[in-house]
Each structure stands twice: as C-alpha cells, then as structure tokens.
Amino acid sequence: QAQLQESGGDVVQAGGSLRLSCAASASTISLYSMGWFRQAPGKEREFVAGISFNGRNKLYSDSVKGRFTIARSNTENAVFLQMNALKSEDTAVYYCAQGARMFGQSSANEDDFASWGQGTRVTVSS
C-alpha cells in the first residue's frame, strides 16, 4: 500500500471553492480505487467521494453531489477533490484512502479501503 499525503485544506468563506490533493508514494495506486472521506468535529467519519481504478466510475455522497468532483491522475500518482459552493457543514478533516483490492470500483464503504492519509483540515466560515 502506498503512503498518502493530503494537501489543500484551508479556511474559506461559504460559497467558496477549494481543491484538495492526495499524493501517493507509489505508482501502484493506478491499480486501485481511491476515495475521499471526512470527519467533522464530534461526528463519525463519513464517505464523500470515490473513483474507480481507471477513473470511469465515480460515486458521491448525497450531501456533496453536484458540488464536489473527484478526479485522478495516474501519471501523477494523485487524486483530487474539487469542492465548490462550500457550506459550513463541509467543515471537517478530509482523508484520502486507497482501495484494498486491485482493479476495484468506486466504493462508499470504509472496509473497502486499506490505506489512509493523515488528513487535511477544511474550515468553511459562514
């Protein structure tokens, strides 16, 4: 499993945008699905978005659908999360995760992910 490092978290006003990046230490992430999860203060970690190993299938939680976009660059060994129209309820620590199985499809289930980054904090002020 590759080591994952998130970046891009910041303080932003409601309605603004941020782009999170997840850099992987190994090119093998091109063989695995990837996902973004988040954990707000005092809440359980929740699924945000997922992408299949080849980028063809994407999955979003209802709370971010239409506002967030997940993408990957296998040549850069990276995954991205473009976040638009941010709301105060998007405030959380965002985690990148690598799927547990090769050639996996996008998934919202934490059990389908085997490697996690340390997280990057996003704060949306209203």
Secondary structure, 3 states (H helix, E strand, C coil): CCCEEEECCCEEECCCCEEEEEEECCHHHHHEEEEEEEECCCCCCEEEEEECCCCCCEEECCCCCCCEEEEEECCCCEEEEEECCCCHHHCEEEEEEEEEEECCCCCCCHHHEEEECCCEEEEEEC
